[in-house]
């Protein structure tokens, strides 16, 4: 195990996916840029990393992802136009993403899976622990999940994944963990991980959600991991290896999260996320909630 006492500084955000579930919206726009209310989904993820003190963000991108770079860059023309109009609130909103973090980019090239995307981050990350945040999961900013995971990593070393209890009929959509309890209610030791098992063969109903704090030893394991489910190099398989052979850079622990998580991974989940977050907004919420109440009561309010 390496880098134990090194503070967590770097976040890796895989963003090379094709977003096929949202076509045609994602034909020319990265799925990470789809608005969740009025901010692109990826901005919530970067804000979460920054809130946990991770100001060095590496996005693993692919073709057609230039909009991501533009979003986290300055846009002088737009800023000047808003400035001339005296629209300071919007000016602030436009500037904000470029000041959040030092955002770096690397291209994945071939879409060989999540494990391969993480491996593409190795030269940037080097020999220190790092976090991985998957963009399809949004964690409510009021939930300090990454802080808790970093704390567990500091105590036990190795790697830490976020887990959440799901209905058994949903487990085939996730990595699934076989776990041993620890004295701490929300922390488990993981002794097995399987990617998207059938409900009948799932070792538990604990699903891996898209937050990981990883020991850099995972890179060596990933480099030797053969393609698994779907012919892709799976991060789950590399973590399974670490869980089974902690001497390679383990152990692997899980933080069982019971807070608010929003899934933007498919269309229905995405719609639910937008509605929930819109309802909670101070500016939009009151009016939107009363419209929604009327809509669900009468189906077709004017
Ligand atoms: C990925 C991981 C899976 C994890 C999930 C969380 O799957 O491979 O283990 O449970 O993210 O969202 P994906 O949803 O990218 O297919």
py3Dmol code that shows the C-alpha trace and the ligand (Angstrom):
import py3Dmol

protein = """\
ATOM      1  CA  UNK A   1       0.000   0.000   0.000  1.00  0.00           C
ATOM      2  CA  UNK A   2       1.357   3.405  -0.929  1.00  0.00           C
ATOM      3  CA  UNK A   3       0.685   7.007  -0.260  1.00  0.00           C
ATOM      4  CA  UNK A   4      -1.048   6.418   3.097  1.00  0.00           C
ATOM      5  CA  UNK A   5      -0.298   9.690   4.717  1.00  0.00           C
ATOM      6  CA  UNK A   6      -0.682  11.701   1.551  1.00  0.00           C
ATOM      7  CA  UNK A   7      -3.727  13.899   1.635  1.00  0.00           C
ATOM      8  CA  UNK A   8      -6.300  13.273  -1.049  1.00  0.00           C
ATOM      9  CA  UNK A   9      -5.889  16.023  -3.658  1.00  0.00           C
ATOM     10  CA  UNK A  10      -6.873  14.644  -7.016  1.00  0.00           C
ATOM     11  CA  UNK A  11     -10.192  13.685  -8.535  1.00  0.00           C
ATOM     12  CA  UNK A  12     -10.641  11.688 -11.710  1.00  0.00           C
ATOM     13  CA  UNK A  13     -13.914  12.016 -13.608  1.00  0.00           C
ATOM     14  CA  UNK A  14     -14.445   9.510 -16.420  1.00  0.00           C
ATOM     15  CA  UNK A  15     -16.381  11.332 -19.143  1.00  0.00           C
ATOM     16  CA  UNK A  16     -15.683   9.460 -22.353  1.00  0.00           C
ATOM     17  CA  UNK A  17     -19.030   7.641 -22.636  1.00  0.00           C
ATOM     18  CA  UNK A  18     -21.124   8.070 -25.762  1.00  0.00           C
ATOM     19  CA  UNK A  19     -24.340   8.841 -23.907  1.00  0.00           C
ATOM     20  CA  UNK A  20     -26.337   6.555 -26.182  1.00  0.00           C
ATOM     21  CA  UNK A  21     -29.276   6.462 -23.780  1.00  0.00           C
ATOM     22  CA  UNK A  22     -29.884  10.148 -24.450  1.00  0.00           C
ATOM     23  CA  UNK A  23     -29.653  10.204 -28.229  1.00  0.00           C
ATOM     24  CA  UNK A  24     -30.362  12.301 -30.185  1.00  0.00           C
ATOM     25  CA  UNK A  25     -29.660  14.973 -27.499  1.00  0.00           C
ATOM     26  CA  UNK A  26     -26.124  13.626 -27.154  1.00  0.00           C
ATOM     27  CA  UNK A  27     -25.336  13.442 -30.852  1.00  0.00           C
ATOM     28  CA  UNK A  28     -23.343  16.680 -30.753  1.00  0.00           C
ATOM     29  CA  UNK A  29     -23.416  17.456 -27.009  1.00  0.00           C
ATOM     30  CA  UNK A  30     -21.659  15.401 -24.334  1.00  0.00           C
ATOM     31  CA  UNK A  31     -24.124  13.771 -21.950  1.00  0.00           C
ATOM     32  CA  UNK A  32     -22.177  15.368 -19.088  1.00  0.00           C
ATOM     33  CA  UNK A  33     -23.369  18.753 -20.395  1.00  0.00           C
ATOM     34  CA  UNK A  34     -27.082  17.952 -20.167  1.00  0.00           C
ATOM     35  CA  UNK A  35     -28.620  20.520 -17.839  1.00  0.00           C
ATOM     36  CA  UNK A  36     -29.860  19.444 -14.438  1.00  0.00           C
ATOM     37  CA  UNK A  37     -32.179  22.403 -13.890  1.00  0.00           C
ATOM     38  CA  UNK A  38     -29.773  25.079 -15.181  1.00  0.00           C
ATOM     39  CA  UNK A  39     -26.306  23.661 -14.568  1.00  0.00           C
ATOM     40  CA  UNK A  40     -24.665  20.916 -16.586  1.00  0.00           C
ATOM     41  CA  UNK A  41     -24.533  17.616 -14.698  1.00  0.00           C
ATOM     42  CA  UNK A  42     -20.725  17.614 -14.715  1.00  0.00           C
ATOM     43  CA  UNK A  43     -20.570  20.899 -12.797  1.00  0.00           C
ATOM     44  CA  UNK A  44     -22.329  19.329  -9.806  1.00  0.00           C
ATOM     45  CA  UNK A  45     -19.698  16.589  -9.818  1.00  0.00           C
ATOM     46  CA  UNK A  46     -16.774  19.020  -9.964  1.00  0.00           C
ATOM     47  CA  UNK A  47     -18.375  21.086  -7.183  1.00  0.00           C
ATOM     48  CA  UNK A  48     -18.626  17.951  -5.049  1.00  0.00           C
ATOM     49  CA  UNK A  49     -14.935  17.192  -5.588  1.00  0.00           C
ATOM     50  CA  UNK A  50     -13.975  20.762  -4.728  1.00  0.00           C
ATOM     51  CA  UNK A  51     -16.141  20.714  -1.595  1.00  0.00           C
ATOM     52  CA  UNK A  52     -14.103  17.710  -0.448  1.00  0.00           C
ATOM     53  CA  UNK A  53     -10.873  19.673  -1.006  1.00  0.00           C
ATOM     54  CA  UNK A  54      -9.993  18.079  -4.359  1.00  0.00           C
ATOM     55  CA  UNK A  55      -8.946  21.002  -6.494  1.00  0.00           C
ATOM     56  CA  UNK A  56      -7.033  18.996  -9.080  1.00  0.00           C
ATOM     57  CA  UNK A  57      -9.549  17.422 -11.409  1.00  0.00           C
ATOM     58  CA  UNK A  58      -8.706  15.175 -14.337  1.00  0.00           C
ATOM     59  CA  UNK A  59     -11.429  14.445 -16.854  1.00  0.00           C
ATOM     60  CA  UNK A  60     -10.984  11.383 -18.980  1.00  0.00           C
ATOM     61  CA  UNK A  61     -12.698  12.372 -22.204  1.00  0.00           C
ATOM     62  CA  UNK A  62     -13.050  11.237 -25.794  1.00  0.00           C
ATOM     63  CA  UNK A  63     -14.080  12.662 -29.119  1.00  0.00           C
ATOM     64  CA  UNK A  64     -16.943  15.206 -29.127  1.00  0.00           C
ATOM     65  CA  UNK A  65     -16.178  16.408 -25.618  1.00  0.00           C
ATOM     66  CA  UNK A  66     -14.838  19.853 -26.377  1.00  0.00           C
ATOM     67  CA  UNK A  67     -17.867  21.464 -24.729  1.00  0.00           C
ATOM     68  CA  UNK A  68     -16.551  20.204 -21.387  1.00  0.00           C
ATOM     69  CA  UNK A  69     -13.309  22.119 -21.845  1.00  0.00           C
ATOM     70  CA  UNK A  70     -15.184  25.219 -22.907  1.00  0.00           C
ATOM     71  CA  UNK A  71     -17.464  25.013 -19.884  1.00  0.00           C
ATOM     72  CA  UNK A  72     -14.580  25.011 -17.400  1.00  0.00           C
ATOM     73  CA  UNK A  73     -12.737  27.744 -19.293  1.00  0.00           C
ATOM     74  CA  UNK A  74     -13.301  31.504 -19.410  1.00  0.00           C
ATOM     75  CA  UNK A  75     -15.577  32.924 -22.102  1.00  0.00           C
ATOM     76  CA  UNK A  76     -14.414  36.526 -22.457  1.00  0.00           C
ATOM     77  CA  UNK A  77     -16.927  37.483 -25.140  1.00  0.00           C
ATOM     78  CA  UNK A  78     -19.907  36.342 -23.080  1.00  0.00           C
ATOM     79  CA  UNK A  79     -18.468  37.819 -19.889  1.00  0.00           C
ATOM     80  CA  UNK A  80     -17.961  41.205 -21.582  1.00  0.00           C
ATOM     81  CA  UNK A  81     -21.482  41.187 -23.003  1.00  0.00           C
ATOM     82  CA  UNK A  82     -22.983  40.436 -19.565  1.00  0.00           C
ATOM     83  CA  UNK A  83     -20.736  43.042 -17.983  1.00  0.00           C
ATOM     84  CA  UNK A  84     -21.896  45.689 -20.473  1.00  0.00           C
ATOM     85  CA  UNK A  85     -25.500  44.848 -19.648  1.00  0.00           C
ATOM     86  CA  UNK A  86     -24.760  45.085 -15.951  1.00  0.00           C
ATOM     87  CA  UNK A  87     -26.052  41.514 -15.478  1.00  0.00           C
ATOM     88  CA  UNK A  88     -23.718  40.743 -12.613  1.00  0.00           C
ATOM     89  CA  UNK A  89     -25.593  37.708 -11.331  1.00  0.00           C
ATOM     90  CA  UNK A  90     -25.274  35.887 -14.660  1.00  0.00           C
ATOM     91  CA  UNK A  91     -21.712  37.119 -15.061  1.00  0.00           C
ATOM     92  CA  UNK A  92     -20.902  35.425 -11.778  1.00  0.00           C
ATOM     93  CA  UNK A  93     -22.590  32.198 -12.924  1.00  0.00           C
ATOM     94  CA  UNK A  94     -20.640  32.208 -16.175  1.00  0.00           C
ATOM     95  CA  UNK A  95     -17.327  32.759 -14.414  1.00  0.00           C
ATOM     96  CA  UNK A  96     -17.865  30.262 -11.653  1.00  0.00           C
ATOM     97  CA  UNK A  97     -16.969  26.996 -13.425  1.00  0.00           C
ATOM     98  CA  UNK A  98     -13.601  28.335 -14.591  1.00  0.00           C
ATOM     99  CA  UNK A  99     -12.580  29.216 -11.047  1.00  0.00           C
ATOM    100  CA  UNK A 100     -13.602  25.999  -9.315  1.00  0.00           C
ATOM    101  CA  UNK A 101     -10.569  23.803  -9.808  1.00  0.00           C
ATOM    102  CA  UNK A 102      -7.520  23.130 -11.950  1.00  0.00           C
ATOM    103  CA  UNK A 103      -9.199  20.966 -14.579  1.00  0.00           C
ATOM    104  CA  UNK A 104      -7.029  18.731 -16.751  1.00  0.00           C
ATOM    105  CA  UNK A 105      -7.973  16.460 -19.603  1.00  0.00           C
ATOM    106  CA  UNK A 106      -6.745  13.197 -21.014  1.00  0.00           C
ATOM    107  CA  UNK A 107      -8.313  11.262 -23.842  1.00  0.00           C
ATOM    108  CA  UNK A 108      -9.294   7.650 -23.512  1.00  0.00           C
ATOM    109  CA  UNK A 109      -8.999   6.948 -27.247  1.00  0.00           C
ATOM    110  CA  UNK A 110     -10.569   3.503 -27.286  1.00  0.00           C
ATOM    111  CA  UNK A 111     -13.719   2.907 -25.228  1.00  0.00           C
ATOM    112  CA  UNK A 112     -12.372  -0.118 -23.381  1.00  0.00           C
ATOM    113  CA  UNK A 113     -14.326   0.331 -20.151  1.00  0.00           C
ATOM    114  CA  UNK A 114     -14.310   2.161 -16.828  1.00  0.00           C
ATOM    115  CA  UNK A 115     -11.188   0.347 -15.623  1.00  0.00           C
ATOM    116  CA  UNK A 116      -9.358   1.440 -18.741  1.00  0.00           C
ATOM    117  CA  UNK A 117     -10.569   5.042 -18.293  1.00  0.00           C
ATOM    118  CA  UNK A 118      -9.139   5.045 -14.759  1.00  0.00           C
ATOM    119  CA  UNK A 119      -5.888   3.571 -16.048  1.00  0.00           C
ATOM    120  CA  UNK A 120      -5.620   6.499 -18.493  1.00  0.00           C
ATOM    121  CA  UNK A 121      -5.357   8.733 -15.389  1.00  0.00           C
ATOM    122  CA  UNK A 122      -2.205   6.989 -14.104  1.00  0.00           C
ATOM    123  CA  UNK A 123       0.400   9.421 -15.535  1.00  0.00           C
ATOM    124  CA  UNK A 124      -1.480  12.396 -14.087  1.00  0.00           C
ATOM    125  CA  UNK A 125      -2.248  10.864 -10.701  1.00  0.00           C
ATOM    126  CA  UNK A 126       1.171   9.307 -10.058  1.00  0.00           C
ATOM    127  CA  UNK A 127       1.820   7.625  -6.746  1.00  0.00           C
ATOM    128  CA  UNK A 128      -0.873   9.149  -4.575  1.00  0.00           C
ATOM    129  CA  UNK A 129      -4.380   8.222  -3.534  1.00  0.00           C
ATOM    130  CA  UNK A 130      -7.135   9.706  -5.668  1.00  0.00           C
ATOM    131  CA  UNK A 131     -10.891   9.866  -5.912  1.00  0.00           C
ATOM    132  CA  UNK A 132     -12.999   8.718  -8.853  1.00  0.00           C
ATOM    133  CA  UNK A 133     -16.396  10.353  -9.361  1.00  0.00           C
ATOM    134  CA  UNK A 134     -18.811   8.969 -11.934  1.00  0.00           C
ATOM    135  CA  UNK A 135     -20.999  11.601 -13.501  1.00  0.00           C
ATOM    136  CA  UNK A 136     -24.223   9.582 -13.580  1.00  0.00           C
ATOM    137  CA  UNK A 137     -24.473   9.743  -9.795  1.00  0.00           C
ATOM    138  CA  UNK A 138     -25.038  13.105  -8.173  1.00  0.00           C
ATOM    139  CA  UNK A 139     -24.555  13.237  -4.426  1.00  0.00           C
ATOM    140  CA  UNK A 140     -26.464  15.944  -2.616  1.00  0.00           C
ATOM    141  CA  UNK A 141     -24.061  18.726  -1.574  1.00  0.00           C
ATOM    142  CA  UNK A 142     -25.341  18.418   1.999  1.00  0.00           C
ATOM    143  CA  UNK A 143     -23.919  14.875   2.248  1.00  0.00           C
ATOM    144  CA  UNK A 144     -20.199  14.685   3.068  1.00  0.00           C
ATOM    145  CA  UNK A 145     -19.739  11.251   1.437  1.00  0.00           C
ATOM    146  CA  UNK A 146     -16.279  11.863  -0.028  1.00  0.00           C
ATOM    147  CA  UNK A 147     -15.012  13.289   3.272  1.00  0.00           C
ATOM    148  CA  UNK A 148     -16.165  10.170   5.057  1.00  0.00           C
ATOM    149  CA  UNK A 149     -14.513   7.933   2.444  1.00  0.00           C
ATOM    150  CA  UNK A 150     -11.235   9.863   2.717  1.00  0.00           C
ATOM    151  CA  UNK A 151     -11.349   9.452   6.490  1.00  0.00           C
ATOM    152  CA  UNK A 152     -11.868   5.682   6.153  1.00  0.00           C
ATOM    153  CA  UNK A 153      -8.944   5.498   3.727  1.00  0.00           C
ATOM    154  CA  UNK A 154      -6.733   7.442   6.187  1.00  0.00           C
ATOM    155  CA  UNK A 155      -7.555   4.962   8.905  1.00  0.00           C
ATOM    156  CA  UNK A 156      -7.413   1.667   7.012  1.00  0.00           C
ATOM    157  CA  UNK A 157      -5.279   2.492   3.959  1.00  0.00           C
ATOM    158  CA  UNK A 158      -6.105   0.761   0.688  1.00  0.00           C
ATOM    159  CA  UNK A 159      -9.178   1.711  -1.276  1.00  0.00           C
ATOM    160  CA  UNK A 160     -12.706   2.713  -0.331  1.00  0.00           C
ATOM    161  CA  UNK A 161     -15.862   2.445  -2.413  1.00  0.00           C
ATOM    162  CA  UNK A 162     -19.272   3.961  -1.795  1.00  0.00           C
ATOM    163  CA  UNK A 163     -22.071   1.416  -1.385  1.00  0.00           C
ATOM    164  CA  UNK A 164     -25.798   1.798  -1.198  1.00  0.00           C
ATOM    165  CA  UNK A 165     -28.551  -0.680  -0.441  1.00  0.00           C
ATOM    166  CA  UNK A 166     -30.741  -1.244  -3.475  1.00  0.00           C
ATOM    167  CA  UNK A 167     -33.749  -3.428  -4.226  1.00  0.00           C
ATOM    168  CA  UNK A 168     -32.512  -6.906  -5.183  1.00  0.00           C
ATOM    169  CA  UNK A 169     -34.155  -6.506  -8.585  1.00  0.00           C
ATOM    170  CA  UNK A 170     -31.880  -3.511  -9.270  1.00  0.00           C
ATOM    171  CA  UNK A 171     -28.560  -5.119  -8.360  1.00  0.00           C
ATOM    172  CA  UNK A 172     -27.896  -6.297 -11.931  1.00  0.00           C
ATOM    173  CA  UNK A 173     -27.298  -2.627 -12.835  1.00  0.00           C
ATOM    174  CA  UNK A 174     -24.370  -2.215 -10.422  1.00  0.00           C
ATOM    175  CA  UNK A 175     -21.165  -3.615  -9.061  1.00  0.00           C
ATOM    176  CA  UNK A 176     -22.142  -5.673  -5.996  1.00  0.00           C
ATOM    177  CA  UNK A 177     -20.110  -6.246  -2.823  1.00  0.00           C
ATOM    178  CA  UNK A 178     -19.703  -9.195  -0.461  1.00  0.00           C
ATOM    179  CA  UNK A 179     -18.992  -7.591   2.890  1.00  0.00           C
ATOM    180  CA  UNK A 180     -17.926  -8.201   6.472  1.00  0.00           C
ATOM    181  CA  UNK A 181     -19.217  -5.745   9.102  1.00  0.00           C
ATOM    182  CA  UNK A 182     -16.862  -3.552  11.126  1.00  0.00           C
ATOM    183  CA  UNK A 183     -17.622  -1.963  14.491  1.00  0.00           C
ATOM    184  CA  UNK A 184     -18.627   1.181  12.618  1.00  0.00           C
ATOM    185  CA  UNK A 185     -22.188   1.100  11.403  1.00  0.00           C
ATOM    186  CA  UNK A 186     -21.508   2.645   7.993  1.00  0.00           C
ATOM    187  CA  UNK A 187     -18.183   0.922   7.251  1.00  0.00           C
ATOM    188  CA  UNK A 188     -17.744  -2.612   5.920  1.00  0.00           C
ATOM    189  CA  UNK A 189     -14.741  -4.594   4.775  1.00  0.00           C
ATOM    190  CA  UNK A 190     -15.199  -5.861   1.255  1.00  0.00           C
ATOM    191  CA  UNK A 191     -14.050  -9.373   0.503  1.00  0.00           C
ATOM    192  CA  UNK A 192     -15.606  -9.780  -2.897  1.00  0.00           C
ATOM    193  CA  UNK A 193     -16.958  -7.657  -5.738  1.00  0.00           C
ATOM    194  CA  UNK A 194     -18.852  -8.721  -8.814  1.00  0.00           C
ATOM    195  CA  UNK A 195     -19.895  -6.536 -11.723  1.00  0.00           C
ATOM    196  CA  UNK A 196     -23.625  -6.490 -12.482  1.00  0.00           C
ATOM    197  CA  UNK A 197     -24.614  -9.931 -11.191  1.00  0.00           C
ATOM    198  CA  UNK A 198     -28.028 -11.517 -11.699  1.00  0.00           C
ATOM    199  CA  UNK A 199     -30.161 -11.088  -8.587  1.00  0.00           C
ATOM    200  CA  UNK A 200     -29.902 -14.833  -7.912  1.00  0.00           C
ATOM    201  CA  UNK A 201     -26.119 -14.764  -7.806  1.00  0.00           C
ATOM    202  CA  UNK A 202     -25.608 -11.402  -6.079  1.00  0.00           C
ATOM    203  CA  UNK A 203     -23.694 -11.734  -2.795  1.00  0.00           C
ATOM    204  CA  UNK A 204     -25.697  -8.877  -1.210  1.00  0.00           C
ATOM    205  CA  UNK A 205     -27.967  -5.978  -2.039  1.00  0.00           C
ATOM    206  CA  UNK A 206     -25.102  -3.510  -1.578  1.00  0.00           C
ATOM    207  CA  UNK A 207     -24.471  -1.711  -4.851  1.00  0.00           C
ATOM    208  CA  UNK A 208     -21.334   0.209  -5.740  1.00  0.00           C
ATOM    209  CA  UNK A 209     -22.340   3.787  -6.455  1.00  0.00           C
ATOM    210  CA  UNK A 210     -20.061   6.039  -8.429  1.00  0.00           C
ATOM    211  CA  UNK A 211     -17.617   7.258  -5.792  1.00  0.00           C
ATOM    212  CA  UNK A 212     -14.263   5.639  -5.112  1.00  0.00           C
ATOM    213  CA  UNK A 213     -11.156   6.611  -3.138  1.00  0.00           C
ATOM    214  CA  UNK A 214      -8.373   4.514  -4.602  1.00  0.00           C
ATOM    215  CA  UNK A 215      -4.878   3.542  -3.655  1.00  0.00           C
ATOM    216  CA  UNK A 216      -2.505   4.096  -6.596  1.00  0.00           C
ATOM    217  CA  UNK A 217      -1.725   0.359  -6.442  1.00  0.00           C
ATOM    218  CA  UNK A 218      -4.953  -0.046  -8.410  1.00  0.00           C
ATOM    219  CA  UNK A 219      -3.105   1.071 -11.564  1.00  0.00           C
ATOM    220  CA  UNK A 220      -0.789  -1.933 -11.553  1.00  0.00           C
ATOM    221  CA  UNK A 221      -3.719  -4.241 -11.018  1.00  0.00           C
ATOM    222  CA  UNK A 222      -5.752  -2.554 -13.772  1.00  0.00           C
ATOM    223  CA  UNK A 223      -2.856  -2.884 -16.197  1.00  0.00           C
ATOM    224  CA  UNK A 224      -3.102  -6.654 -15.745  1.00  0.00           C
ATOM    225  CA  UNK A 225      -6.896  -6.905 -15.652  1.00  0.00           C
ATOM    226  CA  UNK A 226      -8.381  -8.722 -18.642  1.00  0.00           C
ATOM    227  CA  UNK A 227     -11.628  -7.585 -20.190  1.00  0.00           C
ATOM    228  CA  UNK A 228     -14.575  -8.749 -18.104  1.00  0.00           C
ATOM    229  CA  UNK A 229     -18.304  -8.152 -18.338  1.00  0.00           C
ATOM    230  CA  UNK A 230     -19.319  -6.700 -21.693  1.00  0.00           C
ATOM    231  CA  UNK A 231     -15.764  -7.226 -22.994  1.00  0.00           C
ATOM    232  CA  UNK A 232     -14.671  -4.145 -21.020  1.00  0.00           C
ATOM    233  CA  UNK A 233     -11.873  -3.659 -18.501  1.00  0.00           C
ATOM    234  CA  UNK A 234     -13.851  -3.322 -15.300  1.00  0.00           C
ATOM    235  CA  UNK A 235     -12.779  -1.267 -12.297  1.00  0.00           C
ATOM    236  CA  UNK A 236     -14.879  -3.685 -10.235  1.00  0.00           C
ATOM    237  CA  UNK A 237     -12.642  -6.595 -11.316  1.00  0.00           C
ATOM    238  CA  UNK A 238      -9.454  -4.761 -10.289  1.00  0.00           C
ATOM    239  CA  UNK A 239     -10.988  -3.937  -6.897  1.00  0.00           C
ATOM    240  CA  UNK A 240     -12.080  -7.552  -6.513  1.00  0.00           C
ATOM    241  CA  UNK A 241      -8.441  -8.535  -7.013  1.00  0.00           C
ATOM    242  CA  UNK A 242      -7.298  -6.014  -4.385  1.00  0.00           C
ATOM    243  CA  UNK A 243      -9.970  -7.212  -1.959  1.00  0.00           C
ATOM    244  CA  UNK A 244      -8.840 -10.820  -2.375  1.00  0.00           C
ATOM    245  CA  UNK A 245      -5.115 -10.032  -2.266  1.00  0.00           C
ATOM    246  CA  UNK A 246      -4.698  -7.019   0.034  1.00  0.00           C
ATOM    247  CA  UNK A 247      -0.911  -7.476  -0.183  1.00  0.00           C
ATOM    248  CA  UNK A 248      -1.169  -5.949  -3.685  1.00  0.00           C
ATOM    249  CA  UNK A 249      -2.313  -2.619  -2.218  1.00  0.00           C
ATOM    250  CA  UNK A 250      -5.530  -3.390  -0.357  1.00  0.00           C
ATOM    251  CA  UNK A 251      -7.616  -3.673   1.728  1.00  0.00           C
ATOM    252  CA  UNK A 252     -10.902  -2.506   0.236  1.00  0.00           C
ATOM    253  CA  UNK A 253     -13.548  -0.990   2.479  1.00  0.00           C
ATOM    254  CA  UNK A 254     -17.012   0.248   1.744  1.00  0.00           C
ATOM    255  CA  UNK A 255     -18.841   3.248   3.155  1.00  0.00           C
ATOM    256  CA  UNK A 256     -22.552   2.461   3.169  1.00  0.00           C
ATOM    257  CA  UNK A 257     -24.234   5.644   2.096  1.00  0.00           C
ATOM    258  CA  UNK A 258     -27.784   6.339   3.156  1.00  0.00           C
ATOM    259  CA  UNK A 259     -28.051   9.948   2.080  1.00  0.00           C
ATOM    260  CA  UNK A 260     -29.516  11.685  -0.914  1.00  0.00           C
ATOM    261  CA  UNK A 261     -28.224  10.477  -4.267  1.00  0.00           C
ATOM    262  CA  UNK A 262     -29.637  11.437  -7.623  1.00  0.00           C
ATOM    263  CA  UNK A 263     -29.216   9.195 -10.611  1.00  0.00           C
ATOM    264  CA  UNK A 264     -28.977  10.862 -14.003  1.00  0.00           C
ATOM    265  CA  UNK A 265     -28.007   7.684 -15.843  1.00  0.00           C
ATOM    266  CA  UNK A 266     -31.141   7.053 -17.863  1.00  0.00           C
ATOM    267  CA  UNK A 267     -34.009   9.160 -19.042  1.00  0.00           C
ATOM    268  CA  UNK A 268     -36.527   8.436 -16.283  1.00  0.00           C
ATOM    269  CA  UNK A 269     -33.902   8.836 -13.532  1.00  0.00           C
ATOM    270  CA  UNK A 270     -32.692  12.027 -15.161  1.00  0.00           C
ATOM    271  CA  UNK A 271     -36.218  13.470 -15.212  1.00  0.00           C
ATOM    272  CA  UNK A 272     -36.731  12.540 -11.560  1.00  0.00           C
ATOM    273  CA  UNK A 273     -33.448  14.264 -10.684  1.00  0.00           C
ATOM    274  CA  UNK A 274     -34.376  17.461 -12.497  1.00  0.00           C
ATOM    275  CA  UNK A 275     -37.798  17.562 -10.810  1.00  0.00           C
ATOM    276  CA  UNK A 276     -36.402  16.881  -7.329  1.00  0.00           C
ATOM    277  CA  UNK A 277     -33.663  19.482  -7.608  1.00  0.00           C
ATOM    278  CA  UNK A 278     -35.996  22.053  -9.141  1.00  0.00           C
ATOM    279  CA  UNK A 279     -38.449  21.518  -6.269  1.00  0.00           C
ATOM    280  CA  UNK A 280     -35.681  22.179  -3.751  1.00  0.00           C
ATOM    281  CA  UNK A 281     -34.452  25.396  -5.324  1.00  0.00           C
ATOM    282  CA  UNK A 282     -35.263  28.594  -3.461  1.00  0.00           C
ATOM    283  CA  UNK A 283     -35.759  30.575  -6.650  1.00  0.00           C
ATOM    284  CA  UNK A 284     -37.773  28.061  -8.697  1.00  0.00           C
ATOM    285  CA  UNK A 285     -39.050  25.648  -6.074  1.00  0.00           C
ATOM    286  CA  UNK A 286     -42.147  27.330  -4.589  1.00  0.00           C
ATOM    287  CA  UNK A 287     -43.795  28.065  -7.929  1.00  0.00           C
ATOM    288  CA  UNK A 288     -42.699  24.815  -9.540  1.00  0.00           C
ATOM    289  CA  UNK A 289     -43.905  22.723  -6.598  1.00  0.00           C
ATOM    290  CA  UNK A 290     -47.351  24.215  -6.663  1.00  0.00           C
ATOM    291  CA  UNK A 291     -47.583  23.697 -10.429  1.00  0.00           C
ATOM    292  CA  UNK A 292     -46.414  20.108  -9.972  1.00  0.00           C
ATOM    293  CA  UNK A 293     -48.950  19.466  -7.210  1.00  0.00           C
ATOM    294  CA  UNK A 294     -51.729  20.774  -9.418  1.00  0.00           C
ATOM    295  CA  UNK A 295     -50.399  18.787 -12.350  1.00  0.00           C
ATOM    296  CA  UNK A 296     -50.347  15.515 -10.456  1.00  0.00           C
ATOM    297  CA  UNK A 297     -53.759  16.178  -8.889  1.00  0.00           C
ATOM    298  CA  UNK A 298     -55.579  17.239 -12.011  1.00  0.00           C
ATOM    299  CA  UNK A 299     -53.188  15.906 -14.636  1.00  0.00           C
ATOM    300  CA  UNK A 300     -53.660  18.862 -16.938  1.00  0.00           C
ATOM    301  CA  UNK A 301     -53.622  22.250 -15.220  1.00  0.00           C
ATOM    302  CA  UNK A 302     -53.523  25.272 -17.465  1.00  0.00           C
TER     303      UNK A 302
END
"""
ligand_1 = """\
16
LIG
C -20.338 1.588 -13.324
C -19.570 0.482 -12.586
C -20.485 -0.232 -11.615
C -21.108 0.767 -10.668
C -21.834 1.881 -11.453
C -22.300 2.979 -10.507
O -21.286 0.990 -14.169
O -19.016 -0.411 -13.545
O -19.752 -1.182 -10.890
O -22.014 0.120 -9.813
O -20.962 2.475 -12.421
O -23.069 3.940 -11.161
P -22.057 1.819 -15.337
O -23.247 2.419 -14.674
O -21.101 2.823 -15.868
O -22.446 0.783 -16.355
"""
view = py3Dmol.view(width=600, height=400)
view.addModel(protein, "pdb")
view.setStyle({"model": 0}, {"cartoon": {"style": "trace"}})
view.addModel(ligand_1, "xyz")
view.setStyle({"model": 1}, {"stick": {}})
view.zoomTo()
view.show()
